[in-house]
Each structure stands twice: as structure tokens, then as C-alpha cells.
Amino acid sequence: MSKSDSDEDDFEELTELGEQLIYCILAEEPLENIKALVADAPLWYQNDAEGISCLHAAAYTRNRELVKLLIDEGAIWNSVDYLHNTAADIALSFNDTEIYTLIRDAGLRAELLLAVLSSRGAPADTSAMILQANDTTALASTDAFLSSKLRFTVDQNGQEICMLDANGEEVGVMMGWEDGIMQETARTLSSELERPKVINVGFGLGIIDTLFQSLSPSLHVIVEAHPDVLSHMRQQGWYEKPGVKILEGKWQDFINSEKLDGLVPEGGFDIVYTDPFSEDYGELRRFFGHVPALLGPRGRFSFFHGLGATNPTIYDVYSRVAEVHLSDLGIDVKWSEVNVSQQRHKWGNSRPYFTVPTYRLPLCIRRGNSSG
Ligand SMILES: C[S@@+](CC[C@H](N)C(=O)[O-])C[C@H]1O[C@@H](n2cnc3c(N)ncnc32)[C@H](O)[C@@H]1O
């Protein structure tokens, strides 16, 4: 028998075992029968009919003991079926918070472990490190983004948009529907602060910078890397606005251990915000590492939280991953919610990059500060 024939036989056997396991779970066969199959069947297998995994099947049958067993045996928490639902989403649809939490916490543990491995140099080959902060996975890298052409326009919904052509597919770099998120973010970050010192990464449509300008900031640093955005800012007179200092380049060129001393004003920044496009969670986490040095005693930090925002469970897991990593840096996160369910109709020609109905707004404060 040739190698390819035996590979094919192995594949068929695994497929059969995978189908059988899912079938037995859905048929609610005795746990002993299922356990016997779990030992041999591929737990990653997703069936042909609906694309569901054994974990989805266990969530459908609401079998807590089995969900736990499958997780302990290494079932995959974030595989999605043909309808883009994870097993935890299925649990959520039954209002089964116990199963939802079991799977969500398994996801959290898996992603935290991956982050540790990745920080020790292991290849980041799964979700945590490749997950884009705004789920724009079509872009290979920040450098690819920075050399691409951007288009500022108004779409058929009458909203301002900044668009990018990513391999023939249109992606909104920034879209007017995010206005509500930016309004709420600026309000949360600035409450009770007078003439704050602000640093913002990523100008985009300038929505949040316009809001920051309305606070008459004593210093307003904007870090922007894309040449097309910089020329748009020049045309709109941003270089002449009061207190504004524009740093042309990537934030990584300015916010790093060598340059931080020269960048941070006396007493630190009062408001730090970051919303770069096309960066992965690894980069966001690197940014987190500089936040304690950027913030002054009354300082507040927020970031655009689009991590996994095309699936409710993954969004939940990443909210918690970010919270754990910020907590390790001595930063507490208070979450508030912004209803963005109306944005569903405002995608125009862009690929939807944020489809959960509620935006989770992180307000981050150094532990011990009273500025919350
Ligand atoms: C989503 S937009 C920001 C939108 C902005 N919050 C607003 O209210 O309009 C992202 C911006 O970050 C810029 N950007 C992307 N990567 C960057 C980096 N590494 N450093 C600085 N700016 C970056 C992009 O060119 C883009 O202008």
C-alpha cells in the first residue's frame, strides 16, 4: 500500500470516528459509550452536515458532565460551525450559563497559556496572537497596510468612511457608525478633567481627536503612521490646532523604552487612547506594557476593543484576556457597554468587522489611582 493510500485510510477512519462521536452525543447515548469513543475519536472533528464539533453537540444536549470531560480531553473551544457559532454560543442560546462559563473559561485558560508561550518565543499559530484588534485578518501586516492606498469618502448611508482595498475586498479602516463608541469613550475618559494632556494613537477619521479638541487640551499628541491619513490631517488643518503635536510614524517608533522619557510630559498624560488598525493582540499587549509609564496620577487609558468582535463568546474571552494582562501590569479595568446594534445596517461595501450588538468599553486606571 502506498503512503498516500494509507493516509487516505487514516483520514477516512478519523472522519468516521468523528462523525460517530458527534452522532452518539446528539443521540444522548450513555456516557460510558461516549467516553469509550472519546479515547480514539478526533475531538477537533467538525461534522459534514452542520460543521459542529463534539463540544457543540454536548452543548446542544446540555450535558455538563460531558462538556467538562471534552474540555479536559482537549476539545477546541473556539471552532465555529457553518452558522459561525461556537459551542459556547449554543449554550448561550439555551441560556445555559453554567455550560457557557465552562467553555468560556476553558477558552480563557487556553488563550492565556498561548500568550505565555508566545512571549517565550513559541510560534503564535492560533487565535490569541493572530487575532486582529479589529478583526481585519485579510491584512498581512502593519507595513502592508501602511503602503496601501486609502480612500476618504461618504458612503450610501451618508456616513464618513476611510476605506482600504485589502486583496480586492473593501475594508473600513474607520467608519462613521463608530461615532457612538468614540463619543462614549471620550466622555468616559475625560469626565471631570480640565484641560487634560492627551495622547491618541491612530487618527482615522479624527472622530475621537475632534472630541478631545473640544476639551481644550493643554497638550494633544496624535500619533499617526499612514501617509494618506497624514495628508488628510494636513488638509483639514490639524497641524495648526491648539495644543496639537503630530508624531508622524508608527506608535512603536515613539512609544518605546528608549523614547518614552522624552515623550511623556511632566506629570504624565491624563488621557491615553489607542485605536490603530491592522494590529494584532500581541502588539496591543506590547502597548499595554507602556501604559503605566504614560499615565499621570489622574490618568485614564482606553483602547478600541474589537478583539474577536465577530463572535460573542470570543469577544467575551478576549475582554477577559486583556483584563488579566492589564491587571498583571497593575491596571484595573472597568467595563461599560455601548449599544451598537444599529451598526448592522451600516456596512456599505465593507466587510463587517464588528458584529456583536454591544461594544465593551474598557476604562483602565492604575491600581490605587482614584480617577475612576
Ligand atoms: C481605526 S483608525 C482610528 C480611528 C479614530 N479612533 C477615530 O476616532 O476616527 C486607525 C488609525 O490608526 C493608524 N495606524 C495604524 N497603525 C498604526 C501604528 N502602528 N501607529 C500609528 N498609527 C497607526 C491608521 O493609519 C488609522 O488612521
The ligand as an ORCA input file, in Angstrom:
! r2SCAN-3c Opt
* xyz 0 1
  C      -9.405     52.884     13.157
  S      -8.489     54.284     12.752
  C      -8.620     55.320     14.173
  C      -9.950     55.983     14.256
  C     -10.053     57.049     15.300
  N     -10.165     56.480     16.610
  C     -11.267     57.944     15.053
  O     -11.946     58.275     16.001
  O     -11.507     58.338     13.896
  C      -6.846     53.677     12.850
  C      -5.753     54.653     12.508
  O      -4.528     54.156     13.030
  C      -3.497     54.378     12.098
  N      -2.434     53.397     12.394
  C      -2.387     52.091     12.076
  N      -1.306     51.510     12.594
  C      -0.639     52.472     13.282
  C       0.561     52.485     14.048
  N       1.284     51.386     14.227
  N       0.942     53.638     14.618
  C       0.197     54.791     14.446
  N      -0.947     54.831     13.721
  C      -1.357     53.688     13.148
  C      -4.199     54.200     10.765
  O      -3.495     54.798      9.723
  C      -5.538     54.844     11.037
  O      -5.504     56.214     10.738
*
